[in-house]
Amino acid sequence: MKLKLTPTQNLCVGYLESGFKLIQLDEQFYFIKGERRQKVLPKTLDALVNRGALEHTEQGEYALSDEFIEHRKKMRQKGEAELTCH
């Protein structure tokens, strides 16, 4: 898994982590939550899949991969440990 993400890719991950759903309308993808909608390019989604952050489910949906979720947990714990050591 390539864990280095661009700022745009990190933003997309943040949307998913904060409860946004990813939908496709015609050829365009959007993150939606309530009335809020944010467009996302298919090439950004493809890059996240290639880096192992997203997986394409059997239902045709995108979701954060279990491996990526575990990585994020470890990074947060590492960051919290560094903050408490100072």
C-alpha positions as CSV (number, residue, x, y, z in Angstrom):
1,M,0.0,0.0,0.0
2,K,1.3,3.4,-0.9
3,L,0.3,5.6,2.0
4,K,1.5,8.9,0.8
5,L,-1.6,10.8,-0.3
6,T,-2.0,14.2,-2.0
7,P,-3.9,17.0,-0.2
8,T,-6.9,16.3,-2.5
9,Q,-6.8,12.6,-1.7
10,N,-6.6,13.3,2.0
11,L,-9.6,15.6,1.7
12,C,-11.6,12.8,0.1
13,V,-10.6,10.4,2.9
14,G,-11.7,13.0,5.4
15,Y,-15.1,13.3,3.7
16,L,-15.6,9.5,4.0
17,E,-14.3,9.4,7.6
18,S,-16.8,12.2,8.6
19,G,-19.8,10.4,7.3
20,F,-20.2,11.6,3.7
21,K,-21.5,9.0,1.3
22,L,-20.0,8.7,-2.2
23,I,-22.6,8.5,-5.0
24,Q,-22.5,8.5,-8.8
25,L,-24.9,10.5,-10.8
26,D,-24.5,9.8,-14.5
27,E,-20.8,10.0,-15.1
28,Q,-20.0,12.2,-12.1
29,F,-19.2,11.3,-8.5
30,Y,-20.2,13.3,-5.4
31,F,-19.7,13.1,-1.7
32,I,-23.1,13.9,0.0
33,K,-24.2,14.4,3.5
34,G,-27.6,15.9,4.1
35,E,-27.9,18.9,1.7
36,R,-24.2,19.2,1.2
37,R,-22.6,17.9,-2.0
38,Q,-19.0,18.0,-3.1
39,K,-17.9,16.8,-6.6
40,V,-14.9,14.4,-6.9
41,L,-13.1,13.4,-10.0
42,P,-13.1,9.7,-11.0
43,K,-9.3,9.9,-11.4
44,T,-9.0,10.8,-7.7
45,L,-11.0,7.8,-6.7
46,D,-8.9,5.6,-9.0
47,A,-5.7,6.9,-7.4
48,L,-7.1,6.2,-3.9
49,V,-7.9,2.6,-5.0
50,N,-4.4,2.2,-6.5
51,R,-2.9,3.4,-3.2
52,G,-5.0,1.0,-1.2
53,A,-7.0,3.6,0.7
54,L,-10.3,2.8,-1.0
55,E,-11.7,-0.5,-2.2
56,H,-14.5,-1.0,-4.7
57,T,-17.2,-3.2,-3.0
58,E,-19.2,-6.0,-4.7
59,Q,-22.2,-3.7,-4.6
60,G,-20.3,-1.2,-6.8
61,E,-19.6,1.3,-4.0
62,Y,-16.4,2.8,-2.7
63,A,-15.4,2.4,0.9
64,L,-12.2,2.9,2.9
65,S,-10.2,-0.3,3.0
66,D,-9.8,-2.1,6.3
67,E,-6.0,-1.9,5.9
68,F,-6.2,1.9,5.5
69,I,-8.5,2.3,8.5
70,E,-6.0,0.3,10.6
71,H,-3.2,2.5,9.3
72,R,-5.0,5.7,10.2
73,K,-5.7,4.3,13.8
74,K,-2.0,3.5,14.2
75,M,-1.0,7.0,13.0
76,R,-3.4,8.7,15.3
77,Q,-2.2,6.6,18.3
78,K,1.4,7.5,17.4
79,G,0.6,11.2,17.2
80,E,-1.2,11.1,20.5
81,A,1.8,9.3,22.1
82,E,4.1,11.9,20.8
83,L,2.0,14.7,22.2
84,T,1.9,13.2,25.6
85,C,5.6,12.6,25.7
86,H,6.5,16.3,25.4
